[in-house]
């Protein structure tokens, strides 16, 4: 079961990342790939650290939400079924924002 859905999850994750706007994609890369802290992001963008934190959290939430929308369209599962499947597949997924962002 894990092997069957792994590729679908990876593709959904990549599509979800691609659906981000330029700023959010850059922000996630700076945070996850470059290792900038929330304080550094706030200084870089000239905003308070709380604003920078909200931006990162919102971008991450967008990726999760979009990924689930894509998977829901492909599989037509109930939210509970999709959550269960995600927990099964998650243990074998080797996708992270860092890895996905460095392949650009």
ABEGO torsion letter per residue (X at the ends): XAAAAAAAAAAAAAAAAAABBAAAAAAAAAAAAAGBBAAAAAAAAGBBAAAAAAAAAAAAAAAAAAAAAAAAAAAGBBAAAAAAAAAAAAAABABBAAAAAAAX
